[in-house]
């Protein structure tokens, strides 16, 4: 059960252990869904998804075998280019071909779905995956596009003006 | 940032920001499909009143890789030949709906001037002897990558050799390199230096042999042959023997030193060795990085929305 408590100025909704267990569970679900991890590659979204993808990669290596793990930066693909600043230094790093692979996109928080839409466009420019699946640590709702996650750490009802922060120490709502 | 007119108006942080943005663009350029939709629907017009191969094609390529529309304005076949003024030309093209002008002009300050006549962003692609800021940025990026100086150029020794007086590249480079912390020495005959070097943050030398072994970067400028009529140097051969990179001088370069040149090269004049045989030559990388740097500049001016507050995903 998640530990509900006050931490700094926010509400802790997942502890560090909860996050760790969720990653292990998602790793098992990825193996189950894909009948193994042949052709599976992990792609973390810059920048919140990258560390989760790396930990998923470690977990998959422990239960099946190592899979390639990359990172994608979607700032040049967003539909709101010009409305938000790009974060320099979070560069796409995809040292493998995507053609024919099953890509598991990994992000920390799924909100409007626009980042994922941009990521799908970005993947297109790197090749043609056989399938794309989506793993997120937190699904907080408020989708603006027909996008749903395949693997979820925690479904977390939020209001639009709340902020959800995810890191290895846990998940905090402010 | 609305315009890029000179290096002087950039702070060190601005240069670092553009360098970091360039990292993204370099990655885009390495992909099988080197094109992103970032500037879809934006129109970039390049107007070159002076000849250019690399700068013009570099800007065009940069704009296209960001999915901007590129309008090419050939001055030689335009109404400029019928006596249309620069102002009328800019206002006319501007009225067609333009988001950015990339302009090269023989007069110093031309880029600054046209910002008064249009609401579009203006990128200076070279104005007279004044400035060539994207060249300086791509030079910084090349040094940053090849000498692994992501944090800045503190203590880096750079020599800029040749026709400083007529060189907009030198003016931009000196400002950019020193702003990032480098120690710059200019090496040139007195006739190819500006009348006064007061206020330039550089050392001046006339002895290339003493400088070459000391530097981390040897930056050769193009000997502008079209200026040879002014009798600024006795002969090209004498220039080469005193200020050219000869095989004998190349052997005294330190092993890690970079050799750079903004192009086009005069082989046998300032470059008296085959650059492909110089291990430190990064001249071709300068050209490659030029596209990425210009993508970063266009994106910064037209698409980044920098200065606005980030909202949550």
Contacts between the chains, C-beta under 8 A, distances in Angstrom:
chain1	res1	chain2	res2	distance
A	73	B	24	6.4
A	73	B	27	7.8
A	75	B	24	7.3
A	75	B	38	7.9
A	76	B	24	6.9
A	76	B	28	6.9
A	76	B	36	3.9
A	76	B	37	7.2
A	76	B	38	4.1
A	76	B	66	7.6
A	76	B	299	7.5
A	77	B	36	6.3
A	77	B	37	6.0
A	77	B	38	7.3
A	81	B	37	8.0
A	81	B	38	5.3
A	81	B	39	7.6
A	81	B	303	4.9
A	81	B	304	8.0
A	81	B	305	7.2
A	82	B	302	7.6
A	82	B	303	5.3
A	82	B	304	7.4
A	82	B	305	4.5
A	83	B	305	5.3
A	83	B	308	6.5
A	83	B	311	7.8
A	84	B	305	5.5
A	84	B	308	6.4
A	84	B	310	5.1
A	84	B	311	6.2
A	85	B	304	5.9
A	85	B	305	5.7
A	85	B	306	4.7
A	85	B	307	7.3
A	85	B	308	6.4
A	85	B	310	5.9
A	86	B	21	6.6
A	86	B	24	7.2
A	86	B	299	7.5
A	86	B	304	5.4
A	86	B	306	7.6
A	88	B	17	6.2
A	88	B	20	3.1
A	88	B	21	5.1
A	88	B	23	6.9
A	88	B	24	6.9
A	89	B	20	4.9
A	89	B	23	6.7
A	91	B	23	5.2
A	91	B	24	5.5
A	91	B	27	5.0
A	92	B	24	7.5
A	92	B	27	5.0
A	92	B	28	7.8
A	93	B	27	7.6
A	107	B	313	8.0
A	109	B	313	6.3
A	111	B	312	6.6
A	111	B	313	5.1
A	112	B	313	6.9
A	114	B	313	7.3
A	115	B	313	4.7
A	121	B	37	7.0
A	122	B	36	7.9
A	125	B	31	5.9
A	125	B	32	7.6
A	125	B	33	4.4
A	125	B	35	7.1
A	125	B	36	7.2
A	126	B	31	6.4
A	126	B	32	7.1
A	126	B	33	7.8
A	127	B	32	7.1
A	163	B	312	6.3
